[in-house]
Structures are given as C-alpha cells and as structure tokens.
Amino acid sequence: MDEPKDPQPAADSRPPLVAAHTRLSPMQEAWGTYAHHRLHCHQCADVDADPCPTSGRLYREWEAIAKAAARRLAGGVG
Ligand SMILES: [Zn+2]
C-alpha cells in the first residue's frame, strides 16, 4: 500500500518527534503530535488559558484515527 505524501502543516511546523526510521502507527503518531504540541505551545501549557485551536484540531485528528482503529478491532466492516 502506497503512503500518500502528507501535506505540509501550515503554521505549526513540527520537529521530528522520533528518529525517521522508527515506524509508528498512525494513532501513535497522531497522539505524539498532539502531546508534543501541548508540551511546547505556550497557550496550551498555561493552565489558566484555554487550549489553542491547533490543540483541538490535533486531538480530533487523533480521536478520529483511534475510533477508526477501534472499529476495525471490533470487527466492524468499513
Ligand atoms: Zn496550543
């Protein structure tokens, strides 16, 4: 299965989280991106402030991948 090239993230350029030769599952990678953002984003790190929109987007992306994976594990079709 060919992997489509990811579009470059617009504003939030992410440094490599792990060595390039390490293959993570999409779910792990999405969570890692989210966790990395939360650690390094000033707004998200401020407990008195609401998480920034990027945080919400990254979380929803992870959630969508996790739900799809759970459906596959449960044996659901599609
Ligand atoms: Zn943030």
N, CA, C, O and the ligand as a Tripos MOL2 file, in Angstrom:
@<TRIPOS>MOLECULE
protein
  313   311    79     0     0
PROTEIN
NO_CHARGES

@<TRIPOS>ATOM
      1 N           0.8520   -1.1900    0.0000 N.3       1 MET1
      2 CA          0.0000    0.0000    0.0000 C.3       1 MET1
      3 C           0.8830    1.2330    0.0000 C.2       1 MET1
      4 O           1.7320    1.3990    0.8750 O.2       1 MET1
      5 N           0.6850    2.0710   -0.9570 N.am      2 ASP2
      6 CA          1.4590    3.3010   -1.0110 C.3       2 ASP2
      7 C           0.9530    4.3090    0.0040 C.2       2 ASP2
      8 O          -0.2510    4.4630    0.2130 O.2       2 ASP2
      9 N           1.8920    4.9840    0.6210 N.am      3 GLU3
     10 CA          1.5130    6.0030    1.5910 C.3       3 GLU3
     11 C           1.4480    7.3490    0.8820 C.2       3 GLU3
     12 O           2.4250    7.7720    0.2640 O.2       3 GLU3
     13 N           0.3170    8.0190    0.9670 N.am      4 PRO4
     14 CA          0.2340    9.3310    0.3150 C.3       4 PRO4
     15 C           1.1440   10.3270    1.0160 C.2       4 PRO4
     16 O           1.3520   10.2490    2.2270 O.2       4 PRO4
     17 N           1.6710   11.2410    0.2630 N.am      5 LYS5
     18 CA          2.5310   12.2570    0.8730 C.3       5 LYS5
     19 C           1.6760   13.1960    1.7260 C.2       5 LYS5
     20 O           0.6360   13.6920    1.2930 O.2       5 LYS5
     21 N           2.1510   13.4200    2.9500 N.am      6 ASP6
     22 CA          1.4350   14.3470    3.8140 C.3       6 ASP6
     23 C           1.5790   15.7630    3.2860 C.2       6 ASP6
     24 O           2.6620   16.1730    2.8690 O.2       6 ASP6
     25 N           0.4890   16.5010    3.3060 N.am      7 PRO7
     26 CA          0.6320   17.9340    3.0290 C.3       7 PRO7
     27 C           1.3910   18.5690    4.1740 C.2       7 PRO7
     28 O           1.2240   18.1750    5.3280 O.2       7 PRO7
     29 N           2.2090   19.5280    3.8710 N.am      8 GLN8
     30 CA          2.9650   20.1880    4.9270 C.3       8 GLN8
     31 C           2.0120   20.9270    5.8630 C.2       8 GLN8
     32 O           1.1050   21.6170    5.3980 O.2       8 GLN8
     33 N           2.2060   20.7930    7.1770 N.am      9 PRO9
     34 CA          1.3700   21.5520    8.1100 C.3       9 PRO9
     35 C           1.5590   23.0460    7.8960 C.2       9 PRO9
     36 O           2.6740   23.5160    7.6720 O.2       9 PRO9
     37 N           0.4750   23.7750    7.9660 N.am     10 ALA10
     38 CA          0.5130   25.1870    7.5730 C.3      10 ALA10
     39 C           1.3960   26.0190    8.4860 C.2      10 ALA10
     40 O           2.4780   26.4530    8.0890 O.2      10 ALA10
     41 N           0.9360   26.2370    9.7030 N.am     11 ALA11
     42 CA          1.6750   27.1450   10.5770 C.3      11 ALA11
     43 C           2.5390   26.3840   11.5650 C.2      11 ALA11
     44 O           3.6070   26.8470   11.9650 O.2      11 ALA11
     45 N           2.0700   25.2310   11.9440 N.am     12 ASP12
     46 CA          2.6910   24.5060   13.0380 C.3      12 ASP12
     47 C           3.7000   23.5090   12.4890 C.2      12 ASP12
     48 O           3.3910   22.3240   12.3620 O.2      12 ASP12
     49 N           4.8820   23.9660   12.1690 N.am     13 SER13
     50 CA          5.8900   23.0390   11.6710 C.3      13 SER13
     51 C           6.3920   22.2220   12.8430 C.2      13 SER13
     52 O           6.8330   22.7620   13.8570 O.2      13 SER13
     53 N           6.3180   20.9090   12.6860 N.am     14 ARG14
     54 CA          6.6920   20.0740   13.8130 C.3      14 ARG14
     55 C           8.0740   19.4730   13.5890 C.2      14 ARG14
     56 O           8.3730   18.9260   12.5280 O.2      14 ARG14
     57 N           8.8970   19.5900   14.6110 N.am     15 PRO15
     58 CA         10.2040   18.9320   14.5140 C.3      15 PRO15
     59 C          10.0160   17.4350   14.6060 C.2      15 PRO15
     60 O           9.0180   16.9660   15.1530 O.2      15 PRO15
     61 N          10.9580   16.6820   14.0790 N.am     16 PRO16
     62 CA         10.8190   15.2200   14.1450 C.3      16 PRO16
     63 C          10.7550   14.7670   15.5910 C.2      16 PRO16
     64 O          11.6270   15.0820   16.4000 O.2      16 PRO16
     65 N           9.7020   14.0200   15.8990 N.am     17 LEU17
     66 CA          9.4710   13.5950   17.2680 C.3      17 LEU17
     67 C          10.3040   12.3520   17.5780 C.2      17 LEU17
     68 O          10.7710   12.1630   18.7010 O.2      17 LEU17
     69 N          10.4740   11.5280   16.5810 N.am     18 VAL18
     70 CA         11.2470   10.3010   16.7580 C.3      18 VAL18
     71 C          12.1850   10.1670   15.5680 C.2      18 VAL18
     72 O          12.0500   10.8860   14.5780 O.2      18 VAL18
     73 N          13.1110    9.2690   15.6680 N.am     19 ALA19
     74 CA         14.0130    9.0230   14.5570 C.3      19 ALA19
     75 C          13.2090    8.6120   13.3290 C.2      19 ALA19
     76 O          12.1960    7.9210   13.4350 O.2      19 ALA19
     77 N          13.6760    9.0450   12.1710 N.am     20 ALA20
     78 CA         12.9040    8.8510   10.9540 C.3      20 ALA20
     79 C          12.7030    7.3770   10.6210 C.2      20 ALA20
     80 O          11.7340    7.0230    9.9490 O.2      20 ALA20
     81 N          13.6050    6.5160   11.0830 N.am     21 HIS21
     82 CA         13.4770    5.1140   10.7090 C.3      21 HIS21
     83 C          12.5140    4.3680   11.6140 C.2      21 HIS21
     84 O          12.2360    3.1890   11.3920 O.2      21 HIS21
     85 N          12.0040    5.0460   12.6310 N.am     22 THR22
     86 CA         11.0720    4.3960   13.5340 C.3      22 THR22
     87 C           9.6610    4.5300   12.9820 C.2      22 THR22
     88 O           9.1780    5.6380   12.7460 O.2      22 THR22
     89 N           9.0080    3.3970   12.7810 N.am     23 ARG23
     90 CA          7.6450    3.4370   12.2490 C.3      23 ARG23
     91 C           6.6540    3.3880   13.4070 C.2      23 ARG23
     92 O           6.6290    2.4440   14.1970 O.2      23 ARG23
     93 N           5.8510    4.4240   13.4790 N.am     24 LEU24
     94 CA          4.7840    4.4270   14.4670 C.3      24 LEU24
     95 C           3.4710    4.1920   13.7460 C.2      24 LEU24
     96 O           3.3410    4.4850   12.5570 O.2      24 LEU24
     97 N           2.5050    3.6630   14.4700 N.am     25 SER25
     98 CA          1.1790    3.5620   13.8980 C.3      25 SER25
     99 C           0.6170    4.9720   13.7620 C.2      25 SER25
    100 O           1.0320    5.8820   14.4800 O.2      25 SER25
    101 N          -0.3370    5.1530   12.8300 N.am     26 PRO26
    102 CA         -0.9280    6.4890   12.6820 C.3      26 PRO26
    103 C          -1.5030    7.0130   13.9800 C.2      26 PRO26
    104 O          -1.4560    8.2140   14.2440 O.2      26 PRO26
    105 N          -2.0480    6.1150   14.7970 N.am     27 MET27
    106 CA         -2.6370    6.5470   16.0620 C.3      27 MET27
    107 C          -1.5420    7.0450   17.0050 C.2      27 MET27
    108 O          -1.7020    8.0800   17.6510 O.2      27 MET27
    109 N          -0.4440    6.3190   17.0850 N.am     28 GLN28
    110 CA          0.6610    6.7460   17.9340 C.3      28 GLN28
    111 C           1.2410    8.0640   17.4470 C.2      28 GLN28
    112 O           1.5880    8.9420   18.2360 O.2      28 GLN28
    113 N           1.3380    8.1790   16.1340 N.am     29 GLU29
    114 CA          1.9260    9.3860   15.5770 C.3      29 GLU29
    115 C           1.0230   10.5960   15.8380 C.2      29 GLU29
    116 O           1.5010   11.6820   16.1670 O.2      29 GLU29
    117 N          -0.2970   10.3870   15.6830 N.am     30 ALA30
    118 CA         -1.2280   11.4890   15.9210 C.3      30 ALA30
    119 C          -1.2040   11.9050   17.3880 C.2      30 ALA30
    120 O          -1.2390   13.0930   17.7070 O.2      30 ALA30
    121 N          -1.1430   10.9200   18.2710 N.am     31 TRP31
    122 CA         -1.0990   11.2470   19.6960 C.3      31 TRP31
    123 C           0.2150   11.9460   20.0400 C.2      31 TRP31
    124 O           0.2380   12.8960   20.8240 O.2      31 TRP31
    125 N           1.2990   11.4690   19.4500 N.am     32 GLY32
    126 CA          2.5970   12.0890   19.7020 C.3      32 GLY32
    127 C           2.6210   13.5440   19.2580 C.2      32 GLY32
    128 O           3.1870   14.4020   19.9350 O.2      32 GLY32
    129 N           1.9970   13.8140   18.1070 N.am     33 THR33
    130 CA          1.9320   15.1810   17.6150 C.3      33 THR33
    131 C           1.1470   16.0550   18.5740 C.2      33 THR33
    132 O           1.5410   17.1810   18.8790 O.2      33 THR33
    133 N           0.0120   15.5110   19.0510 N.am     34 TYR34
    134 CA         -0.8230   16.2440   19.9930 C.3      34 TYR34
    135 C          -0.0700   16.4940   21.3020 C.2      34 TYR34
    136 O          -0.0520   17.6160   21.8060 O.2      34 TYR34
    137 N           0.5480   15.4520   21.8460 N.am     35 ALA35
    138 CA          1.2530   15.5760   23.1170 C.3      35 ALA35
    139 C           2.4240   16.5450   22.9930 C.2      35 ALA35
    140 O           2.6900   17.3430   23.8920 O.2      35 ALA35
    141 N           3.1080   16.4590   21.8720 N.am     36 HIS36
    142 CA          4.2400   17.3540   21.6390 C.3      36 HIS36
    143 C           3.7640   18.7990   21.6030 C.2      36 HIS36
    144 O           4.3970   19.6850   22.1760 O.2      36 HIS36
    145 N           2.6520   19.0280   20.9280 N.am     37 HIS37
    146 CA          2.1150   20.3790   20.8450 C.3      37 HIS37
    147 C           1.7700   20.9040   22.2330 C.2      37 HIS37
    148 O           2.1030   22.0350   22.5880 O.2      37 HIS37
    149 N           1.0920   20.0560   23.0140 N.am     38 ARG38
    150 CA          0.6650   20.5060   24.3370 C.3      38 ARG38
    151 C           1.8550   20.8550   25.2280 C.2      38 ARG38
    152 O           1.7510   21.7170   26.1000 O.2      38 ARG38
    153 N           2.9620   20.1980   25.0100 N.am     39 LEU39
    154 CA          4.1330   20.4630   25.8340 C.3      39 LEU39
    155 C           4.8440   21.7450   25.4160 C.2      39 LEU39
    156 O           5.4820   22.4090   26.2340 O.2      39 LEU39
    157 N           4.7290   22.0830   24.1470 N.am     40 HIS40
    158 CA          5.5630   23.1680   23.6280 C.3      40 HIS40
    159 C           4.7770   24.4200   23.2780 C.2      40 HIS40
    160 O           5.3750   25.4630   23.0120 O.2      40 HIS40
    161 N           3.4540   24.3440   23.2720 N.am     41 CYS41
    162 CA          2.6440   25.5080   22.9560 C.3      41 CYS41
    163 C           2.4630   26.3340   24.2330 C.2      41 CYS41
    164 O           2.0490   25.8110   25.2690 O.2      41 CYS41
    165 N           2.7760   27.6200   24.1440 N.am     42 HIS42
    166 CA          2.6880   28.4480   25.3500 C.3      42 HIS42
    167 C           1.2510   28.5500   25.8420 C.2      42 HIS42
    168 O           0.9950   28.5100   27.0450 O.2      42 HIS42
    169 N           0.3200   28.6800   24.9090 N.am     43 GLN43
    170 CA         -1.0770   28.8300   25.3280 C.3      43 GLN43
    171 C          -1.5830   27.5480   25.9820 C.2      43 GLN43
    172 O          -2.2610   27.6010   27.0080 O.2      43 GLN43
    173 N          -1.2600   26.4090   25.4010 N.am     44 CYS44
    174 CA         -1.7340   25.1420   25.9530 C.3      44 CYS44
    175 C          -1.0430   24.8160   27.2730 C.2      44 CYS44
    176 O          -1.6250   24.1490   28.1290 O.2      44 CYS44
    177 N           0.1780   25.2760   27.4410 N.am     45 ALA45
    178 CA          0.9020   24.9830   28.6750 C.3      45 ALA45
    179 C           0.4060   25.8430   29.8270 C.2      45 ALA45
    180 O           0.6690   25.5290   30.9880 O.2      45 ALA45
    181 N          -0.3090   26.9250   29.5230 N.am     46 ASP46
    182 CA         -0.8340   27.8200   30.5470 C.3      46 ASP46
    183 C          -2.1460   27.2420   31.0820 C.2      46 ASP46
    184 O          -3.1480   27.1920   30.3680 O.2      46 ASP46
    185 N          -2.1300   26.8090   32.3420 N.am     47 VAL47
    186 CA         -3.3180   26.1530   32.9000 C.3      47 VAL47
    187 C          -4.4960   27.1100   33.0240 C.2      47 VAL47
    188 O          -5.6440   26.6740   33.1090 O.2      47 VAL47
    189 N          -4.2230   28.4020   33.0360 N.am     48 ASP48
    190 CA         -5.3010   29.3810   33.1630 C.3      48 ASP48
    191 C          -5.9230   29.7400   31.8280 C.2      48 ASP48
    192 O          -6.9660   30.3910   31.7790 O.2      48 ASP48
    193 N          -5.2850   29.3170   30.7450 N.am     49 ALA49
    194 CA         -5.7980   29.6450   29.4190 C.3      49 ALA49
    195 C          -6.4560   28.4170   28.8060 C.2      49 ALA49
    196 O          -6.1420   27.2860   29.1760 O.2      49 ALA49
    197 N          -7.3630   28.6420   27.8730 N.am     50 ASP50
    198 CA         -7.9430   27.5360   27.1310 C.3      50 ASP50
    199 C          -6.9220   27.0150   26.1290 C.2      50 ASP50
    200 O          -6.0810   27.7700   25.6400 O.2      50 ASP50
    201 N          -7.0000   25.7130   25.8220 N.am     51 PRO51
    202 CA         -6.1240   25.1820   24.7770 C.3      51 PRO51
    203 C          -6.3830   25.9020   23.4590 C.2      51 PRO51
    204 O          -7.5130   26.3060   23.1820 O.2      51 PRO51
    205 N          -5.3510   26.0620   22.6540 N.am     52 CYS52
    206 CA         -5.4780   26.7980   21.4080 C.3      52 CYS52
    207 C          -6.2060   25.9330   20.3630 C.2      52 CYS52
    208 O          -6.3340   24.7240   20.5520 O.2      52 CYS52
    209 N          -6.6790   26.5370   19.2740 N.am     53 PRO53
    210 CA         -7.4220   25.7790   18.2490 C.3      53 PRO53
    211 C          -6.6000   24.6350   17.6460 C.2      53 PRO53
    212 O          -7.1470   23.5930   17.2840 O.2      53 PRO53
    213 N          -5.3080   24.8340   17.5430 N.am     54 THR54
    214 CA         -4.4710   23.7610   16.9920 C.3      54 THR54
    215 C          -4.5390   22.5210   17.8690 C.2      54 THR54
    216 O          -4.5640   21.3950   17.3700 O.2      54 THR54
    217 N          -4.5690   22.7340   19.1670 N.am     55 SER55
    218 CA         -4.6630   21.6110   20.0930 C.3      55 SER55
    219 C          -5.9400   20.8160   19.8560 C.2      55 SER55
    220 O          -5.9240   19.5860   19.8120 O.2      55 SER55
    221 N          -7.0610   21.5490   19.7020 N.am     56 GLY56
    222 CA         -8.3210   20.8810   19.4580 C.3      56 GLY56
    223 C          -8.3190   20.1050   18.1630 C.2      56 GLY56
    224 O          -8.8590   19.0010   18.0850 O.2      56 GLY56
    225 N          -7.7020   20.6930   17.1330 N.am     57 ARG57
    226 CA         -7.6480   20.0160   15.8390 C.3      57 ARG57
    227 C          -6.8220   18.7380   15.9390 C.2      57 ARG57
    228 O          -7.2260   17.6920   15.4300 O.2      57 ARG57
    229 N          -5.6650   18.8230   16.5950 N.am     58 LEU58
    230 CA         -4.8030   17.6490   16.7170 C.3      58 LEU58
    231 C          -5.4940   16.5570   17.5220 C.2      58 LEU58
    232 O          -5.3670   15.3700   17.2190 O.2      58 LEU58
    233 N          -6.2350   16.9750   18.5630 N.am     59 TYR59
    234 CA         -6.9250   15.9930   19.3800 C.3      59 TYR59
    235 C          -8.0100   15.2960   18.5680 C.2      59 TYR59
    236 O          -8.1650   14.0780   18.6540 O.2      59 TYR59
    237 N          -8.7750   16.0790   17.7660 N.am     60 ARG60
    238 CA         -9.8410   15.4660   16.9650 C.3      60 ARG60
    239 C          -9.2730   14.5340   15.9030 C.2      60 ARG60
    240 O          -9.8740   13.5090   15.5820 O.2      60 ARG60
    241 N          -8.1070   14.8960   15.3550 N.am     61 GLU61
    242 CA         -7.4770   14.0070   14.3740 C.3      61 GLU61
    243 C          -7.1000   12.6760   15.0300 C.2      61 GLU61
    244 O          -7.3180   11.6040   14.4650 O.2      61 GLU61
    245 N          -6.5280   12.7680   16.2390 N.am     62 TRP62
    246 CA         -6.1720   11.5330   16.9380 C.3      62 TRP62
    247 C          -7.4260   10.7230   17.2630 C.2      62 TRP62
    248 O          -7.4520    9.5030   17.1010 O.2      62 TRP62
    249 N          -8.4600   11.4200   17.7240 N.am     63 GLU63
    250 CA         -9.6980   10.7540   18.1090 C.3      63 GLU63
    251 C         -10.3120   10.0110   16.9210 C.2      63 GLU63
    252 O         -10.7830    8.8820   17.0610 O.2      63 GLU63
    253 N         -10.3020   10.6550   15.7490 N.am     64 ALA64
    254 CA        -10.8730   10.0310   14.5550 C.3      64 ALA64
    255 C         -10.0960    8.7700   14.1850 C.2      64 ALA64
    256 O         -10.6860    7.7500   13.8290 O.2      64 ALA64
    257 N          -8.7660    8.8500   14.2730 N.am     65 ILE65
    258 CA         -7.9370    7.6890   13.9480 C.3      65 ILE65
    259 C          -8.1730    6.5800   14.9690 C.2      65 ILE65
    260 O          -8.2770    5.4080   14.6070 O.2      65 ILE65
    261 N          -8.2570    6.9570   16.2540 N.am     66 ALA66
    262 CA         -8.4570    5.9670   17.3090 C.3      66 ALA66
    263 C          -9.8080    5.2760   17.1600 C.2      66 ALA66
    264 O          -9.9190    4.0670   17.3610 O.2      66 ALA66
    265 N         -10.8310    6.0460   16.8070 N.am     67 LYS67
    266 CA        -12.1590    5.4500   16.6490 C.3      67 LYS67
    267 C         -12.1920    4.5020   15.4620 C.2      67 LYS67
    268 O         -12.8090    3.4390   15.5240 O.2      67 LYS67
    269 N         -11.5270    4.8890   14.3840 N.am     68 ALA68
    270 CA        -11.4810    4.0170   13.2100 C.3      68 ALA68
    271 C         -10.7460    2.7230   13.5470 C.2      68 ALA68
    272 O         -11.1470    1.6410   13.1190 O.2      68 ALA68
    273 N          -9.6640    2.8480   14.3210 N.am     69 ALA69
    274 CA         -8.9070    1.6610   14.7090 C.3      69 ALA69
    275 C          -9.7460    0.7640   15.6130 C.2      69 ALA69
    276 O          -9.7060   -0.4600   15.4890 O.2      69 ALA69
    277 N         -10.5020    1.3730   16.5170 N.am     70 ALA70
    278 CA        -11.3410    0.5970   17.4260 C.3      70 ALA70
    279 C         -12.4210   -0.1480   16.6500 C.2      70 ALA70
    280 O         -12.7570   -1.2880   16.9720 O.2      70 ALA70
    281 N         -12.9670    0.5150   15.6150 N.am     71 ARG71
    282 CA        -13.9850   -0.1500   14.7950 C.3      71 ARG71
    283 C         -13.3870   -1.3570   14.0970 C.2      71 ARG71
    284 O         -14.0200   -2.4090   14.0090 O.2      71 ARG71
    285 N         -12.1480   -1.2010   13.5930 N.am     72 ARG72
    286 CA        -11.5190   -2.3380   12.9160 C.3      72 ARG72
    287 C         -11.2690   -3.4710   13.9010 C.2      72 ARG72
    288 O         -11.4790   -4.6380   13.5720 O.2      72 ARG72
    289 N         -10.8180   -3.1330   15.1160 N.am     73 LEU73
    290 CA        -10.5520   -4.1540   16.1140 C.3      73 LEU73
    291 C         -11.8300   -4.8760   16.5190 C.2      73 LEU73
    292 O         -11.8140   -6.0690   16.8210 O.2      73 LEU73
    293 N         -12.9410   -4.1350   16.5220 N.am     74 ALA74
    294 CA        -14.2050   -4.7270   16.9190 C.3      74 ALA74
    295 C         -14.7920   -5.5960   15.8070 C.2      74 ALA74
    296 O         -15.8180   -6.2510   15.9930 O.2      74 ALA74
    297 N         -14.1380   -5.5930   14.6640 N.am     75 GLY75
    298 CA        -14.5970   -6.4410   13.5850 C.3      75 GLY75
    299 C         -15.6650   -5.8170   12.7100 C.2      75 GLY75
    300 O         -16.2400   -6.4770   11.8440 O.2      75 GLY75
    301 N         -15.9240   -4.5420   12.9440 N.am     76 GLY76
    302 CA        -16.8930   -3.8540   12.1170 C.3      76 GLY76
    303 C         -16.3750   -3.7070   10.6940 C.2      76 GLY76
    304 O         -15.1670   -3.6280   10.4690 O.2      76 GLY76
    305 N         -17.2750   -3.6720    9.7560 N.am     77 VAL77
    306 CA        -16.8630   -3.5010    8.3680 C.3      77 VAL77
    307 C         -16.9360   -2.0140    8.0260 C.2      77 VAL77
    308 O         -17.9160   -1.3360    8.3330 O.2      77 VAL77
    309 N         -15.8720   -1.5250    7.3820 N.am     78 GLY78
    310 CA        -15.8130   -0.1220    6.9970 C.3      78 GLY78
    311 C         -15.2780    0.6390    8.1380 C.2      78 GLY78
    312 O         -15.1330    1.8580    8.0540 O.2      78 GLY78
    313 ZN         -1.5890   25.0180   21.5870 Zn       79 ZN79
@<TRIPOS>BOND
     1     1     2 1
     2     2     3 1
     3     3     4 2
     4     3     5 am
     5     5     6 1
     6     6     7 1
     7     7     8 2
     8     7     9 am
     9     9    10 1
    10    10    11 1
    11    11    12 2
    12    11    13 am
    13    13    14 1
    14    14    15 1
    15    15    16 2
    16    15    17 am
    17    17    18 1
    18    18    19 1
    19    19    20 2
    20    19    21 am
    21    21    22 1
    22    22    23 1
    23    23    24 2
    24    23    25 am
    25    25    26 1
    26    26    27 1
    27    27    28 2
    28    27    29 am
    29    29    30 1
    30    30    31 1
    31    31    32 2
    32    31    33 am
    33    33    34 1
    34    34    35 1
    35    35    36 2
    36    35    37 am
    37    37    38 1
    38    38    39 1
    39    39    40 2
    40    39    41 am
    41    41    42 1
    42    42    43 1
    43    43    44 2
    44    43    45 am
    45    45    46 1
    46    46    47 1
    47    47    48 2
    48    47    49 am
    49    49    50 1
    50    50    51 1
    51    51    52 2
    52    51    53 am
    53    53    54 1
    54    54    55 1
    55    55    56 2
    56    55    57 am
    57    57    58 1
    58    58    59 1
    59    59    60 2
    60    59    61 am
    61    61    62 1
    62    62    63 1
    63    63    64 2
    64    63    65 am
    65    65    66 1
    66    66    67 1
    67    67    68 2
    68    67    69 am
    69    69    70 1
    70    70    71 1
    71    71    72 2
    72    71    73 am
    73    73    74 1
    74    74    75 1
    75    75    76 2
    76    75    77 am
    77    77    78 1
    78    78    79 1
    79    79    80 2
    80    79    81 am
    81    81    82 1
    82    82    83 1
    83    83    84 2
    84    83    85 am
    85    85    86 1
    86    86    87 1
    87    87    88 2
    88    87    89 am
    89    89    90 1
    90    90    91 1
    91    91    92 2
    92    91    93 am
    93    93    94 1
    94    94    95 1
    95    95    96 2
    96    95    97 am
    97    97    98 1
    98    98    99 1
    99    99   100 2
   100    99   101 am
   101   101   102 1
   102   102   103 1
   103   103   104 2
   104   103   105 am
   105   105   106 1
   106   106   107 1
   107   107   108 2
   108   107   109 am
   109   109   110 1
   110   110   111 1
   111   111   112 2
   112   111   113 am
   113   113   114 1
   114   114   115 1
   115   115   116 2
   116   115   117 am
   117   117   118 1
   118   118   119 1
   119   119   120 2
   120   119   121 am
   121   121   122 1
   122   122   123 1
   123   123   124 2
   124   123   125 am
   125   125   126 1
   126   126   127 1
   127   127   128 2
   128   127   129 am
   129   129   130 1
   130   130   131 1
   131   131   132 2
   132   131   133 am
   133   133   134 1
   134   134   135 1
   135   135   136 2
   136   135   137 am
   137   137   138 1
   138   138   139 1
   139   139   140 2
   140   139   141 am
   141   141   142 1
   142   142   143 1
   143   143   144 2
   144   143   145 am
   145   145   146 1
   146   146   147 1
   147   147   148 2
   148   147   149 am
   149   149   150 1
   150   150   151 1
   151   151   152 2
   152   151   153 am
   153   153   154 1
   154   154   155 1
   155   155   156 2
   156   155   157 am
   157   157   158 1
   158   158   159 1
   159   159   160 2
   160   159   161 am
   161   161   162 1
   162   162   163 1
   163   163   164 2
   164   163   165 am
   165   165   166 1
   166   166   167 1
   167   167   168 2
   168   167   169 am
   169   169   170 1
   170   170   171 1
   171   171   172 2
   172   171   173 am
   173   173   174 1
   174   174   175 1
   175   175   176 2
   176   175   177 am
   177   177   178 1
   178   178   179 1
   179   179   180 2
   180   179   181 am
   181   181   182 1
   182   182   183 1
   183   183   184 2
   184   183   185 am
   185   185   186 1
   186   186   187 1
   187   187   188 2
   188   187   189 am
   189   189   190 1
   190   190   191 1
   191   191   192 2
   192   191   193 am
   193   193   194 1
   194   194   195 1
   195   195   196 2
   196   195   197 am
   197   197   198 1
   198   198   199 1
   199   199   200 2
   200   199   201 am
   201   201   202 1
   202   202   203 1
   203   203   204 2
   204   203   205 am
   205   205   206 1
   206   206   207 1
   207   207   208 2
   208   207   209 am
   209   209   210 1
   210   210   211 1
   211   211   212 2
   212   211   213 am
   213   213   214 1
   214   214   215 1
   215   215   216 2
   216   215   217 am
   217   217   218 1
   218   218   219 1
   219   219   220 2
   220   219   221 am
   221   221   222 1
   222   222   223 1
   223   223   224 2
   224   223   225 am
   225   225   226 1
   226   226   227 1
   227   227   228 2
   228   227   229 am
   229   229   230 1
   230   230   231 1
   231   231   232 2
   232   231   233 am
   233   233   234 1
   234   234   235 1
   235   235   236 2
   236   235   237 am
   237   237   238 1
   238   238   239 1
   239   239   240 2
   240   239   241 am
   241   241   242 1
   242   242   243 1
   243   243   244 2
   244   243   245 am
   245   245   246 1
   246   246   247 1
   247   247   248 2
   248   247   249 am
   249   249   250 1
   250   250   251 1
   251   251   252 2
   252   251   253 am
   253   253   254 1
   254   254   255 1
   255   255   256 2
   256   255   257 am
   257   257   258 1
   258   258   259 1
   259   259   260 2
   260   259   261 am
   261   261   262 1
   262   262   263 1
   263   263   264 2
   264   263   265 am
   265   265   266 1
   266   266   267 1
   267   267   268 2
   268   267   269 am
   269   269   270 1
   270   270   271 1
   271   271   272 2
   272   271   273 am
   273   273   274 1
   274   274   275 1
   275   275   276 2
   276   275   277 am
   277   277   278 1
   278   278   279 1
   279   279   280 2
   280   279   281 am
   281   281   282 1
   282   282   283 1
   283   283   284 2
   284   283   285 am
   285   285   286 1
   286   286   287 1
   287   287   288 2
   288   287   289 am
   289   289   290 1
   290   290   291 1
   291   291   292 2
   292   291   293 am
   293   293   294 1
   294   294   295 1
   295   295   296 2
   296   295   297 am
   297   297   298 1
   298   298   299 1
   299   299   300 2
   300   299   301 am
   301   301   302 1
   302   302   303 1
   303   303   304 2
   304   303   305 am
   305   305   306 1
   306   306   307 1
   307   307   308 2
   308   307   309 am
   309   309   310 1
   310   310   311 1
   311   311   312 2
@<TRIPOS>SUBSTRUCTURE
     1 MET1         2 RESIDUE 1 A MET
     2 ASP2         6 RESIDUE 1 A ASP
     3 GLU3        10 RESIDUE 1 A GLU
     4 PRO4        14 RESIDUE 1 A PRO
     5 LYS5        18 RESIDUE 1 A LYS
     6 ASP6        22 RESIDUE 1 A ASP
     7 PRO7        26 RESIDUE 1 A PRO
     8 GLN8        30 RESIDUE 1 A GLN
     9 PRO9        34 RESIDUE 1 A PRO
    10 ALA10       38 RESIDUE 1 A ALA
    11 ALA11       42 RESIDUE 1 A ALA
    12 ASP12       46 RESIDUE 1 A ASP
    13 SER13       50 RESIDUE 1 A SER
    14 ARG14       54 RESIDUE 1 A ARG
    15 PRO15       58 RESIDUE 1 A PRO
    16 PRO16       62 RESIDUE 1 A PRO
    17 LEU17       66 RESIDUE 1 A LEU
    18 VAL18       70 RESIDUE 1 A VAL
    19 ALA19       74 RESIDUE 1 A ALA
    20 ALA20       78 RESIDUE 1 A ALA
    21 HIS21       82 RESIDUE 1 A HIS
    22 THR22       86 RESIDUE 1 A THR
    23 ARG23       90 RESIDUE 1 A ARG
    24 LEU24       94 RESIDUE 1 A LEU
    25 SER25       98 RESIDUE 1 A SER
    26 PRO26      102 RESIDUE 1 A PRO
    27 MET27      106 RESIDUE 1 A MET
    28 GLN28      110 RESIDUE 1 A GLN
    29 GLU29      114 RESIDUE 1 A GLU
    30 ALA30      118 RESIDUE 1 A ALA
    31 TRP31      122 RESIDUE 1 A TRP
    32 GLY32      126 RESIDUE 1 A GLY
    33 THR33      130 RESIDUE 1 A THR
    34 TYR34      134 RESIDUE 1 A TYR
    35 ALA35      138 RESIDUE 1 A ALA
    36 HIS36      142 RESIDUE 1 A HIS
    37 HIS37      146 RESIDUE 1 A HIS
    38 ARG38      150 RESIDUE 1 A ARG
    39 LEU39      154 RESIDUE 1 A LEU
    40 HIS40      158 RESIDUE 1 A HIS
    41 CYS41      162 RESIDUE 1 A CYS
    42 HIS42      166 RESIDUE 1 A HIS
    43 GLN43      170 RESIDUE 1 A GLN
    44 CYS44      174 RESIDUE 1 A CYS
    45 ALA45      178 RESIDUE 1 A ALA
    46 ASP46      182 RESIDUE 1 A ASP
    47 VAL47      186 RESIDUE 1 A VAL
    48 ASP48      190 RESIDUE 1 A ASP
    49 ALA49      194 RESIDUE 1 A ALA
    50 ASP50      198 RESIDUE 1 A ASP
    51 PRO51      202 RESIDUE 1 A PRO
    52 CYS52      206 RESIDUE 1 A CYS
    53 PRO53      210 RESIDUE 1 A PRO
    54 THR54      214 RESIDUE 1 A THR
    55 SER55      218 RESIDUE 1 A SER
    56 GLY56      222 RESIDUE 1 A GLY
    57 ARG57      226 RESIDUE 1 A ARG
    58 LEU58      230 RESIDUE 1 A LEU
    59 TYR59      234 RESIDUE 1 A TYR
    60 ARG60      238 RESIDUE 1 A ARG
    61 GLU61      242 RESIDUE 1 A GLU
    62 TRP62      246 RESIDUE 1 A TRP
    63 GLU63      250 RESIDUE 1 A GLU
    64 ALA64      254 RESIDUE 1 A ALA
    65 ILE65      258 RESIDUE 1 A ILE
    66 ALA66      262 RESIDUE 1 A ALA
    67 LYS67      266 RESIDUE 1 A LYS
    68 ALA68      270 RESIDUE 1 A ALA
    69 ALA69      274 RESIDUE 1 A ALA
    70 ALA70      278 RESIDUE 1 A ALA
    71 ARG71      282 RESIDUE 1 A ARG
    72 ARG72      286 RESIDUE 1 A ARG
    73 LEU73      290 RESIDUE 1 A LEU
    74 ALA74      294 RESIDUE 1 A ALA
    75 GLY75      298 RESIDUE 1 A GLY
    76 GLY76      302 RESIDUE 1 A GLY
    77 VAL77      306 RESIDUE 1 A VAL
    78 GLY78      310 RESIDUE 1 A GLY
    79 ZN79       313 GROUP 0 **** ****
